[in-house]
Amino acid sequence: MEKLDLRLAAAAEFVKEGTVAADIGTDHGYLICHLVNEGICKRGFATDINIKPLESAKALIKELELEDKIETILTDGLAGLPEDEIDEILICGMGGETIIGILEKAKWVKSEMVHLVLQPMSRADMLRRWLCENGWNIDDEKAVEVEKHLYTVMSASYIGGSETPDEFYCLTGELAGQYDEYAVKYLRWQANIQRGIASGLLRSEKEKEHALKHIQLADMLDEQADETEAEI
């Protein structure tokens, strides 16, 4: 079996042992096969909206002789999955907006019995905000770099209620203050994005105040990165 890339390896680290996991948008099935093959998960479901990647996952499952432990399902998101069996949901390699859409359609995931492992390819800020406002607590995050691109992997548990996070938290989540070189890189990257947004807004006199907010965020991100880097 191929070695997991850093994104999927980080996701695997967050999965709780002894669970039944659903790998949504499984692609080639590497993550769910790793989890079951290594005994981290008892059983699993591999889903995808497209038949070709699901066929690849089926081939890997067969090769590893895991047919009795992993079921493949052609479906959109979490539709049609056995709600009472799954306690671990993995959604990796999709945009933050897409992840939100999948979770919003499956009201049953709002349960203390369900744990999420999410790896957004984009709009992590939007995903963090949605999670906090919809009763989820982001327990932990891990930043990774793959082919010069930075990503975050999130571990989230349902606690109910609703909190509106500030913009700084939406941009950093649980990565702020982590003594890790990739967390620092992630903060610097976010700071550069904020400065780029500010630069564009400053072309318009009407947007000057808005631009200053982004510059302030960039300064906060760089300051956090400086403080963290000094401790590494």
N, C-alpha and C positions, 0 to 999 in steps of 0.2 A: 504494500500500500504506500502511495506517495506521502511524503512528509507534509504536514499542514503548513501553510504559509503563516506568517506572524499574526495576521488578522484572526484566522481561524484557531490558531494555537492559543491566542489570548482569550478567545471566546470559550474554548474548551476548559480553560482554567477556572472560569466563573461557574461552570455547570456543577450543580450539586450532585453528589454521589447517590446512587440508588434510585434515581428518578426515571420517569418515562418522558422522553423528550420528543418534541415535534420540531423538525428542522424545516423551516418555511423558506421556499425558494432554494431548495437543497443543491441545485446545480448538479455537480457530479457525485454528490453524496459523501464527499470526503469527511466532513465534520461528524455527521451522524454515525457513519461507519467507524470512525475513530473512537467515538464515545462508547459505542456498544462493544466494539471489538476489545477495547481496553478494560471493559467492566465498569466504567464510570456510570453508564446508564443501563438499566435492566432491559429496556426495550426502547424502540423508537419508531417515529413516523417520518418519512421523507416525502415532502410535497413540492410540487412545482406546477406552474401554470402552463408550461410548455412540455410537450412530450419528449423532445430530443434529450434534454438534460436529465429527465426522469429515466429514460432508457439507459443513459450512462450510469446513473445511480443504481439501477437494477442490476446492471452488469457487475458493478463493484460489489454489491451486496451478495450476489451469487458467487463471485470469486472468493469472497471471504467466508462463505457458507453461513451467512447471517439471515437467510430468508425467513427463519422461524422467529427472528427477533426484530426485524425492521420491515415495516409495511410501507409501500410506496403508494401515494395517492395523487392523481392528477386533479388539481383543484386550484382555485383562486384564494390565496391566503390561507385562512384557517377554516374556510367553509367545508363542512362535512366531516370534520375530525371528531373523534369520540371525546367529548368534553370531560367526561367523568374519569378518563384514564390518564390525561396529560397533566403533568405538574411542572414541566420545563418547556419554555417556548424560546426557540432560537431564530432570530431573523437577522441574517448577516448579508452584506453586499447589496443592500437596497438604499435608495435615498430616504432621508428622514421623513419626508412627506408621504412616501409610499408606506413606510413602516407604520406611521400614524393611521393611515387609511385602513390598513389590515387590522390593527388593534381596535379601532373604532367600530368595525363591523362585527367583532366578536365580543359581545358584552360579557360573556362567561369568563373571560380572562381576568376580570376584576375580582380577584379572589386572593386571600392570604395564602392559599394553597398553590398558587401559580407564581413561578419565578421567570423573569425575562432576562435573556441575554441578547443584546442588540448591538449591531455594528453598522451604523449609518455611513454611507459613502458620501453623503452631502447633507446639509441642513441639520447638523447635530444640534445647533442652537434651538431650532424649532422643536426638535424631538425632546430635548431636555425640558423646555417650557411646557409642552403638552403633557409629559409624564407628571411633572409636579402639579399641574392644574387638574389632573385627572386621578389623583389619589395614589400615584406611584412615588416611591422613594428610590432615588438613585443611590444604591449602597456603595458602589465602587465603580471606578473606571480605570482603563489602562490605555495609554497612548502607544501606538505602534507606527513604524515607518516601513512601507513596502514600495519598492521601486521609486524612491524619492517622494512618495506621497504619504502624508500623515493622516492617520485615522484614530478614532477612539472606539473602544469596546465598553459597553455599559452593562452593569448588573443592576436589576431593579426589582423591588418587591412592592406588593400592593399593601398600603396602610390606610386607605380611605381618606376622605377629606379633600381639601384643595388648597394649594399654596401657589402664589404667583411669584416666581423667582425674579431677581433683578437681572439686568442685562449682562452684568459681569458673570453671574453664575451660568446664564444660558450659553455663554461663550466658552466657559471653562469647565463647568460641572465639578466633578470630584478630582480633576487633574490639578487644580490650583494648589500649590504647596507640596505636591508630591516630589520627593527627592529622586527624580528619574530624568535622565537626559532627554527622553522622548516627550515627556510631559513638558519640559522646558521648551523644546522645539515647537510643540503644539501651541504653547502660549505665545511664542515669538511669531509663529505663523498667523495666529488670530490677530495679533497686534498689527501685522503688516496688512491684513485684510481691512482692518478698521481704518488704517491710514490711507489705504487706496480709496475706500468709500468717501472719506473726508476730502481727499484731493479732488474727486469728481464733483462733490457738492460745492466746494469752494469756488467753482467756476460761476456759480450763481449767487449774487448778493442776497437773494431771498433765502437761500439755504445755509447761510453762514452759521446761524445758531445750531442748526442740525449737524453741520460738519464739526463744530466744536465738541459736541457730545461724543462723536466717534473718535476724535483726537484724545479726549479725556479717557475713553475706554482703552485706546491703544496705549496710553501712558500707564494706566493701571495694570494692563497685561504685561508690559515690559518691566514694570517695577516688581510685579510678582515673580516674573522670570529671573530677574536679577537677584532677588532675595533667595529664591530656591537654588539657583546656580551656585551661589556662594556657599551653600551648605552641602553640595554634592562632593 
